[in-house]
């Protein structure tokens, strides 16, 4: 990959991380959200510990029914089973983070396209982007309900960070308002392609190259038996020590994004992660996951309590990140 300079330090760092690295065991905290309101101070401490060190953590007793998650996975699989011609009627529009793309996301860490297709649901931008009832029955209504369930969970977590940062408890909730036309949180359905007739070198590539997320908080649902997610905390960048995050039932895996790291004056850590290819003795079939990105409304002004960085709108921040991560895609204002 030729040298390239990006407008953000986060992306320039990614360009230096493209190797296989080594696998390393480290503890990923599981945080129990049961009895949330009564245990909020305790939960906030656990979230803070996880997010100021590794930047990844897992939630249990999170409140999203497993039946709803399973149903969303089934609908996702049916959507991606549509023909390419059908899916091309719902194109990812430049700068919108809404619609379907196929192998369009190019990571600065690798300079090559991720081996996946995805479908982004960003509610104010979904005009003409939903499959019909004939194509995938119940898809729109059930995915909208699933989107809201993830939003509610994300706001619980962000309310804890608001308290720890000295903001009002509802600070981030107000700035992720789904009733606003400026709302830009996204539910992303992901289908990583099966590995077919692989050559030995194919096992050394990635389904998704190393990157950090550019949102505030990511909630990830993985299907049991379909692993590959690995994380590399910031202090391990030079050694590239990667830890696998197994896909466990009843667990939502979370990570801090660059937007919240900036908002916290770099106290909360946005962590490098990737999806590796299957190993020779693992299933070579497709991998499905679903990620909800808590992204502040477009007009939200990002600046931490210590004012380490100049203020910047969430819209401007995300447009730079989207433009840099999708090959040939220009941001729209």
C-alpha positions as MATLAB code, in Angstrom:
seq = 'XXXXXXXXXXXXXXXXXXXXXXXXXXXXXXXXXXXXXXXXXXXXXXXXXXXXXXXXXXXXXXXXXXXXXXXXXXXXXXXXXXXXXXXXXXXXXXXXXXXXXXXXXXXXXXXXXXXXXXXXXXXXXXXXXXXXXXXXXXXXXXXXXXXXXXXXXXXXXXXXXXXXXXXXXXXXXXXXXXXXXXXXXXXXXXXXXXXXXXXXXXXXXXXXXXXXXXXXXXXXXXXXXXXXXXXXXXXXXXXXXXXXXXXXXXXXXXXXXXXXXXXXXXXXXXXXXXXXXXXXXXXXXXXXXXXXXXXXXXXXXXXXXXXXXXXXXXXXXXXXXXXXXXXXXXXXX';
ca = [
       0.000    0.000    0.000;
       1.376    3.423   -0.899;
       1.881    5.940    1.862;
      -1.231    7.965    2.540;
      -1.998   10.696    5.006;
      -5.403   11.028    6.656;
      -7.018   13.971    8.381;
      -7.265   12.097   11.680;
      -4.521   10.587   13.825;
      -6.688    7.498   14.372;
      -6.502    6.613   10.666;
      -2.806    7.340   10.327;
      -2.216    4.917   13.199;
      -4.237    2.254   11.390;
      -1.939    2.428    8.360;
       0.894    1.076   10.524;
      -1.017   -2.016   11.705;
      -1.354   -4.587    8.948;
       0.625   -7.634   10.051;
      -0.543  -10.914   11.520;
       0.949  -10.234   14.940;
       0.689  -12.801   17.718;
      -2.192  -14.218   19.717;
      -2.336  -13.300   23.393;
      -4.673  -14.158   26.245;
      -6.030  -11.250   28.237;
      -9.090  -10.761   30.395;
     -12.145   -9.211   28.759;
     -14.453   -8.083   31.556;
     -18.035   -9.342   31.635;
     -20.283   -6.757   33.241;
     -23.650   -7.742   34.701;
     -26.377   -5.149   34.081;
     -28.987   -6.877   36.259;
     -30.902   -4.495   38.582;
     -29.352   -1.638   36.619;
     -30.920    1.352   38.354;
     -30.033    0.150   41.861;
     -26.517   -0.924   40.878;
     -25.716    1.952   38.546;
     -22.753    3.329   40.517;
     -21.168   -0.139   40.728;
     -21.803   -0.812   37.037;
     -20.365    2.575   36.068;
     -17.140    1.752   37.938;
     -16.820   -1.590   36.125;
     -17.479    0.026   32.738;
     -14.914    2.726   33.456;
     -12.275    0.183   34.458;
     -12.812   -1.845   31.283;
     -12.926    1.179   29.016;
      -9.873    3.003   30.338;
      -7.708   -0.108   29.936;
      -8.693   -2.617   27.229;
     -11.551   -0.635   25.669;
     -13.576   -3.825   25.087;
     -16.067   -5.441   27.469;
     -19.051   -7.766   27.394;
     -22.535   -7.257   28.812;
     -24.699   -9.955   30.384;
     -28.270   -9.611   31.646;
     -28.448   -6.716   29.209;
     -32.195   -6.799   28.633;
     -32.408   -7.684   24.920;
     -34.256  -11.034   24.728;
     -32.284  -13.825   23.088;
     -35.358  -14.660   20.992;
     -35.264  -11.154   19.506;
     -31.559  -11.473   18.712;
     -32.078  -14.892   17.102;
     -34.958  -13.538   15.021;
     -32.816  -10.618   13.831;
     -30.082  -13.040   12.750;
     -32.624  -15.072   10.775;
     -33.908  -11.952    9.017;
     -30.358  -10.811    8.304;
     -29.522  -14.133    6.673;
     -32.659  -13.948    4.525;
     -31.778  -10.436    3.389;
     -28.267  -11.401    2.340;
     -29.653  -14.474    0.549;
     -31.410  -12.134   -1.913;
     -29.806  -11.923   -5.325;
     -27.166   -9.269   -5.996;
     -29.598   -7.653   -8.404;
     -32.262   -7.354   -5.707;
     -29.834   -5.994   -3.114;
     -28.416   -3.473   -5.589;
     -31.808   -1.717   -5.450;
     -30.822   -0.601   -1.912;
     -27.416    0.983   -2.588;
     -25.208    2.545    0.029;
     -25.488    6.221   -0.793;
     -22.287    8.247   -0.494;
     -21.876    9.781    2.927;
     -25.197    8.491    4.311;
     -24.228    5.240    6.064;
     -27.516    3.743    4.843;
     -28.015    0.899    2.387;
     -26.195   -2.149    1.002;
     -22.579   -2.474   -0.056;
     -20.481   -5.383   -1.295;
     -16.730   -5.452   -0.582;
     -16.626   -1.649   -0.664;
     -14.932   -0.916    2.663;
     -11.175   -0.468    2.359;
      -9.222   -0.366    5.622;
      -6.200    1.938    5.983;
      -4.447   -0.966    7.781;
      -4.539   -3.239    4.714;
      -5.364   -1.097    1.695;
      -7.693   -3.867    0.506;
     -11.443   -4.392    0.685;
     -12.953   -6.333    3.575;
     -14.288   -9.744    2.560;
     -17.890   -8.969    3.400;
     -21.115   -7.318    2.443;
     -23.155   -5.157    4.766;
     -26.479   -3.373    5.072;
     -26.705   -0.174    7.110;
     -29.915    0.974    8.809;
     -29.757    4.678    9.693;
     -33.406    5.523   10.256;
     -33.761    9.096    8.877;
     -32.001    8.041    5.650;
     -33.878    4.830    4.776;
     -36.258    6.112    2.093;
     -36.552    3.386   -0.603;
     -33.865    1.265    1.095;
     -36.061   -1.352    2.809;
     -36.719   -4.758    1.191;
     -40.373   -5.438    0.449;
     -42.613   -7.749    2.476;
     -42.464  -10.195   -0.428;
     -38.685  -10.240   -0.334;
     -38.153  -10.554    3.444;
     -41.441  -10.685    5.397;
     -41.411   -8.639    8.613;
     -37.933   -7.270    7.999;
     -38.595   -3.529    8.354;
     -40.798   -3.660   11.465;
     -38.657   -6.187   13.313;
     -35.360   -4.525   12.455;
     -36.709   -1.170   13.607;
     -37.687   -2.769   16.916;
     -34.253   -4.387   17.199;
     -32.605   -1.061   16.428;
     -34.549    0.568   19.258;
     -33.662   -2.233   21.709;
     -29.976   -1.687   20.963;
     -30.358    2.077   21.278;
     -31.892    1.652   24.737;
     -29.032   -0.587   25.844;
     -26.442    1.776   24.405;
     -27.972    4.721   26.248;
     -27.768    2.835   29.542;
     -24.051    2.333   29.057;
     -23.468    5.898   27.870;
     -25.343    7.283   30.883;
     -22.729    5.623   33.080;
     -19.923    7.247   31.119;
     -21.696   10.612   31.351;
     -21.662   10.358   35.138;
     -18.006    9.370   35.244;
     -17.055   12.277   32.960;
     -18.944   14.792   35.057;
     -21.770   15.386   32.576;
     -25.479   15.169   33.380;
     -26.704   11.569   33.424;
     -28.839   12.076   30.288;
     -26.154   14.036   28.404;
     -25.409   11.414   25.727;
     -29.044   10.271   25.483;
     -30.109   13.786   24.536;
     -27.392   13.889   21.868;
     -28.440   10.502   20.400;
     -32.100   11.507   20.002;
     -33.902    9.175   17.554;
     -36.734   11.701   17.165;
     -34.323   14.198   15.606;
     -33.776   14.495   11.859;
     -30.080   14.714   12.792;
     -30.093   11.167   14.254;
     -27.297    9.047   12.798;
     -26.871    5.966   14.973;
     -26.644    2.907   12.737;
     -27.599   -0.762   12.918;
     -25.239   -2.626   10.614;
     -25.888   -6.158    9.382;
     -22.705   -7.970    8.349;
     -22.178  -11.039    6.181;
     -18.568  -12.191    5.957;
     -18.075  -14.343    2.879;
     -17.377  -18.068    3.051;
     -13.812  -19.170    2.393;
     -14.010  -21.380   -0.709;
     -11.159  -23.602   -1.980;
      -8.559  -21.623   -0.013;
      -4.886  -21.530   -0.867;
      -2.456  -21.628    2.092;
      -1.860  -17.888    1.877;
      -5.592  -17.177    2.101;
      -5.511  -18.042    5.809;
      -3.176  -15.100    6.423;
      -5.697  -12.494    5.232;
      -8.579  -10.832    7.061;
     -12.322  -10.813    6.708;
     -12.144   -7.291    8.129;
      -8.820   -5.472    8.416;
      -7.598   -3.947   11.661;
      -9.418   -0.740   12.561;
     -10.948    1.285   15.323;
     -14.612    2.258   15.199;
     -15.502    5.895   14.640;
     -18.631    6.066   16.792;
     -19.130    6.580   20.524;
     -19.996    3.004   21.471;
     -20.427   -0.225   19.495;
     -22.734   -3.059   20.565;
     -21.910   -6.289   18.729;
     -24.003   -9.438   18.431;
     -22.077  -12.530   17.314;
     -23.493  -15.894   16.351;
     -22.169  -18.819   18.427;
     -19.827  -20.937   16.340;
     -18.895  -18.027   14.053;
     -15.812  -16.508   15.639;
     -12.861  -14.517   14.344;
     -13.103  -11.206   16.228;
      -9.772  -10.164   17.741;
      -8.728   -7.076   19.713;
      -5.414   -5.347   20.297;
      -5.401   -2.712   23.069;
      -3.469    0.492   22.481;
      -0.539   -0.393   24.665;
      -0.013   -3.484   22.478;
       0.139   -1.650   19.092;
       3.862   -2.152   18.651;
       3.882   -5.856   19.559;
       0.517   -6.481   17.847;
      -0.707   -8.910   20.505;
      -4.223   -9.998   19.511;
      -6.888  -11.546   21.751;
      -9.827  -13.517   20.344;
     -13.333  -12.639   21.561;
     -15.449  -15.818   21.422;
     -19.083  -15.506   20.268;
     -21.034  -16.451   23.393;
     -24.820  -16.761   23.694;
     -26.511  -14.153   25.861;
     -23.556  -11.780   25.605;
     -23.272   -8.401   23.872;
     -19.681   -7.428   23.123;
     -18.955   -3.690   23.316;
     -16.128   -1.366   22.469;
     -15.388    2.320   22.756;
     -15.180    4.265   19.476;
     -12.976    7.172   18.439;
     -15.784    9.701   18.908;
     -16.155    8.885   22.608;
     -12.400    8.708   23.100;
     -12.179   12.274   21.804;
     -15.190   13.287   23.946;
     -13.483   11.878   27.046;
     -10.214   13.722   26.364;
      -8.665   10.326   25.533;
      -9.471    8.725   28.897;
     -11.738    6.076   27.324;
      -9.831    3.876   24.897;
     -10.897    3.146   21.335;
      -9.361   -0.245   20.641;
      -7.985   -1.727   17.453;
      -9.851   -4.834   16.318;
     -10.233   -7.061   13.254;
     -11.953  -10.219   12.012;
      -9.454  -12.871   11.030;
      -9.967  -15.601    8.452;
     -10.963  -19.065    9.728;
      -8.110  -21.362   10.633;
      -7.709  -24.564    8.584;
      -9.473  -26.659   11.265;
     -12.390  -24.203   11.693;
     -15.600  -23.822    9.728;
     -15.008  -22.084    6.391;
     -18.666  -21.112    6.049;
     -20.126  -17.609    6.200;
     -20.037  -15.467    9.333;
     -22.928  -13.237   10.361;
     -22.844  -10.490   12.954;
     -24.834   -7.366   13.797;
     -23.364   -4.154   15.150;
     -25.148   -1.123   16.555;
     -23.121    2.076   16.410;
     -24.114    4.778   18.889;
     -23.236    7.874   16.870;
     -24.179   11.271   18.227;
     -26.679   13.345   16.262;
     -25.150   15.314   13.394;
     -25.466   18.650   15.186;
     -23.954   17.418   18.475;
     -20.775   19.299   19.405;
     -17.953   17.022   20.533;
     -15.672   18.414   23.209;
     -14.480   16.814   26.424;
     -14.780   18.319   29.903;
     -11.073   19.220   29.871;
     -11.325   20.743   26.349;
      -8.254   18.861   25.127;
      -9.484   19.182   21.531;
     -11.213   21.949   19.642;
     -15.002   21.451   19.352;
     -16.222   19.570   16.277;
     -19.673   18.452   15.185;
     -20.454   14.747   15.067;
     -21.476   15.203   11.425;
     -18.083   16.545   10.389;
     -16.271   13.894   12.373;
     -18.204   10.963   10.893;
     -18.015   12.274    7.340;
     -14.228   12.272    7.509;
     -14.199    8.730    8.857;
     -16.734    7.355    6.359;
     -14.936    8.955    3.426;
     -11.610    7.480    4.527;
     -12.932    3.953    5.083;
     -14.890    3.416    1.862;
     -12.794    3.264   -1.255;
     -13.745    5.947   -3.747;
     -16.553    7.298   -1.556;
     -16.695   11.028   -0.995;
     -18.435   12.562    1.966;
     -21.506   14.641    1.317;
     -22.444   17.665    3.399;
];
